[in-house]
Amino acid sequence: MSDRTGPLTPPAAQRPLDQAVKAIVVDALRGGVGASLPTNSHYLHTLGASAGTVQRAMKLLADQRALTVTSRGHLGRTLDSLDIGAAWHLAGLTPLRLLFPPGGPVEIDVLTESLAGELTALGVPHTVHHQRGGARRIAAIVAGEYDLAVVSAGTLGDAARRLETAPTLVLPPGTYYAPRRLVAVTRTGDTEPGPGARVAIDHDSPDHVLLTESAYPPGDGYVYVPCKFPEVPAAVLRSQVDVGIWHLSHTVIPLDLAGLSCTDLEDLPTTTPWRDLSAAALVGWPQRTELHAVLAAISLPTLTQAQQRQLHDET
């Protein structure tokens, strides 16, 4: 823990060593175990560090078991092992700012808890924030307001051109929208929505737009009404819309007791692109290249098993 009563910056004699440690750690986290680290001359030219400073930085990292390398002479070094948390702290890297969807759906709640737990186990400091709308979360990453966001594979695909160099990790299908968790909400007893029916649509959510247009094609005479997708059940109850697509979430009053009916999208006559959208994706700010090693270290089996257990308990 830093001494807040001491100087805000280390003595000048320590700065080259600190800079060398940080540069080596960032390069190690960018490449991961098995990657080649730059030569001493690289750090000499980029940092102005001497060969002795680089050697001291390497020794410090090895003594603290943050990483180990095999020297390859003028070819640089090969990274043999890496303790992400230890390296992160020795380099003084800032905490990751995580951006999740709002809670409610089981898949999202488990994702939030599991991913935060994975980072804690790795020793990576982080803060957790929430924001509605996949497009908004992508925009926040592109702007550098956050370091790592969770979106659906559909949202990531829609923004792929803006994120060509971003560290990304796509999870298995069903980790963002599990099977039979996307539904069309109507009032109990209403007839099947047909031409002229008012259909809720959330233009802040690329997924909601795609799913809505697939289930209720614009050319079939439906009337689209702007509505935030978490508010679809309330909008149906208030008769503001006749139908809307919703991601099953925890509610204080079960929808059937409130006079609402749910139809699985998979049961609708119009094919919906559930599988193409259903995977969760982690997308990072391109300038935080150290995220590559972090994403590679996340245990996908642990995460998916936690989701399956929770979803099983819900049924």
N, C-alpha and C positions, 0 to 999 in steps of 0.2 A: 504494500500500500504506500502511495506517495505521501511525503510529509508536506502538508498544506501550509505549514508555517515556514518552510524553507524557501529557497529561491525558486522561481518559476521555471528557470532553465538551468541545466547542469553547467558546471565550470567549463570554460572554453576548452581545456585540455581533454575533456571527455567527449566533446561533440563529435569529432571524427569517428571515434569508436562506436558511439550510438548510431551515427548515420550508417556505418558499415554493417552493424548488426541488423538494422531495419532493412537495408537493401538486400542483404543475403536472405533474410527471412521471407521477404516479399517474393524474391526469385524462387525460393524453395517452395512456397505455397502455390505459386503460379504453376510450377512444373510438376510437383509431387514426387514421390519416391521413384527412383529410376531415372529421373531427368538429369540433365547436365547443368551445372551451375557455371556462371561466367568465370573467366580467368581473373587473376589479380589486376592485370592491365585494364580490364573493363572497368573495375571499380576505381582504378587510378584515374581514368579519363572521365568517368561519370560523376565521381564524388570528390576527386582530388585526394583520395586516401592512399597512403603508402602501402607497400606490400606487408610491412610489419603490422599496420593497423588491421588489415584484412585478416592476417594470421591470428591476431589477438581476438578478433571478432569470432573467427571460426572456433578457436579454443574455448572461448566463453560459451558459445552455443553447445559445443560438445560436452564441456564440463557440467552444464546444466541439463544435459540429456535432451536438449531441444531438437538436435539433429546430428547425424553423423554422415561423413562423406569419405569417398576414396579419391585421392589425388590422381589426376591423369596428366600431370605436368603442364605443358603449354596448351593442352586441350581443355583444361579446367578441372572440374571435380564432378563426380557422380554422387547424387544424393542417395544414401543407403537407408536412412531411417529418418522419421519426422514425427515429433510430438507437437501436434498443431497448437494445443493450448499453451505449452511451455514456450514455444517459439513466438506465439502471439504476444504473450506478456513481456518477454524479453525485448521484443522489438517496439513495445509501447504502442501497438496498433489500437485504433479506436474501436469501441464496441460496434457490433453490427446493428443497424436499425432495420428491424423486421417489419414488414407490412402485410397483414393478413386480411382476408374478408371478415366482415362482422360475424360473430358467433351465432349459433342457432341450429344449422344443419349438423347432423352427427359427424359427417365427413370432415367438415371444417373445424369443429371443436377438437376432434382427435388430431387432425393435422397440426393445429396450433400447439396443443400440448406436447405432442410427440416431437415435433421439430425443435421446439424450445428445449425439450429434454435432451435431444441429441446434441445440441450446441453446448448445453451445460456439461454433459458428459465429456465432450471434447475439450472443455476448458475455454471455450470462445465466449467472451462477454457479449451481451446483446440486450436490446430493448425491444419490446413488443408493442406494435401499434395496429390499429384496424381502420380500414376505409372501404366504403361501399363502392362497387363498380370496378370491374376488371380493367376497363380502359383507363380509369383514373389511377389505378395502382401502377399500370404500365407507364403512364405519363410521369408519375412521381419517381419511378426508377430512372427513366430517361433524363429527367431534370436533376438527378443526383440528390433528391430530397430524402431518399431511403436507399438502403444497400441491397436488400433482398426482399422480393415480394412473392406471394403465392397467387397464382391465377390458374385458370383452366387451360388445357392444351389448346382449346379453340381460341381463347383470347391471345395466347402466345403466338399462335399461327397468324392471327390477324395483324399482329404488330411485328412480325419477323423482320421486316426490312429495317426497322428502327433499332433492332437489337442483334445485329449480325455478329458483333464481337462480345456480346454479353455472356457471362458465365450462366449456364442453364442446366437444369436437371428435370427431365420429364419422368414422372412416376407412372406406375402401371394404370391401365384403364380402370375406371370406377373409383379412383381415389379422390376425385373432386365431386363427381356426381355418381353415386353408387347406383347399381341397377334398381329400377322401379322407385327411385327417389325424386324423379321429376314428374310432376302431375299437372293436369289441367283442372282448375278449380271452378265449379259452377254452383248455383244454388240447388239444393235438393229438390227434385221434382221438376226442374226445368227440362225442356226438350233439348235435344242435341243442338248446339249452336250452328246456325246455318248462315247463308248470305244475309247481310245486314246486321248480324250480331256484332256487338261492341267487344273488341278484344284488347286486353291490356298489353302494352308494350313498353319496355324500358330501354330507351335509346342510349343510356349510359353503359349498358351491358351488351357487348357484341354477342354473347351466348344467347341472351334472352331474345334479341332481335332474330337471330338465326333460327332458334327453336320455334318462336312464334310464327315466323313467316313460313316455316316448313309445315307446321301443324295446321295453320290457318292462312293459306296462300293469299297474298294481296290481290291476285287476279280473280279470286272467287267471291268477291263482294263483301268481305268482312270490313268493318270499320275499326281502325286502330285508334286506341285512346292512350295517351302517355300516362304511365303509372310506374312508380318504383316497384321493382319485382317483390321485395319483402312485404309490400302493402297490398298485394293482389287479393288475399282473402278478405281483407277489410273493404277493398273497393268492390268486390262482388257482393258482399253483404249490404253495402250501401246502395247497390244498384247503379253504381257509376259505370260498371262494365258488366258484361254477361259471362265472360270467361277470361281466364288468364293462366299462364303457366307459372308454376311455383315450385321451389325447391323445398321439399318437406323439412320442416323445422320444429323445434320444441314450441308448443303453444300452451298457455295456461288452460284454455278451454279446448278440448278436442274439436276438430272441424265438424264432425258429424253432429255433435251436440249443438253446434252453432248454426246448423241448418245448411251446411255446405257438403258437397260431394267432390271426391277426387277421382280422376281417371288417369291411370298411368299413361304416359306418352307412348309407351310401347304398344298400348292397346288401341291407339287412335288409328283410323284408316290411312291417314297420311304418314308416310315414313319420316321419322325424325332422326337427325344425325347424332344420336346420343353417344355412340362409341367414339366418334371423332372428337367430341368435346370433353369426354368424361374424365380424362386423366388430369391430375394436378401437376402443375409445373412451377418450379422455382426459378426465378429469373433475377439476376444480379445486376447491379450498376456496373457498366463496363470498366470503369476506372478502378474498381476494387478487384484486381486480378487475383488477389490472394483467396478469393472465394472458390477458385477451382479446386483446391485441396479440400476445402470444407465440404463442398457438395459431393466430392468423391468419397468422403468418409461417412456420409449419412447412410444408415442401415435401412434399406428399403424393406426387407422382410419384417423387421421389427415394427416399422410404421404400418405396413399393410395388415399385419396380424392384429395390431391394436385396433385398427378400424373395423376389421371383420368381427372381432369380439364385441365391440360396442354396437355394431349394427345388428348382430345376432341377439343381443340383449334387448334391442328395441322392438324386435318382432315377437 
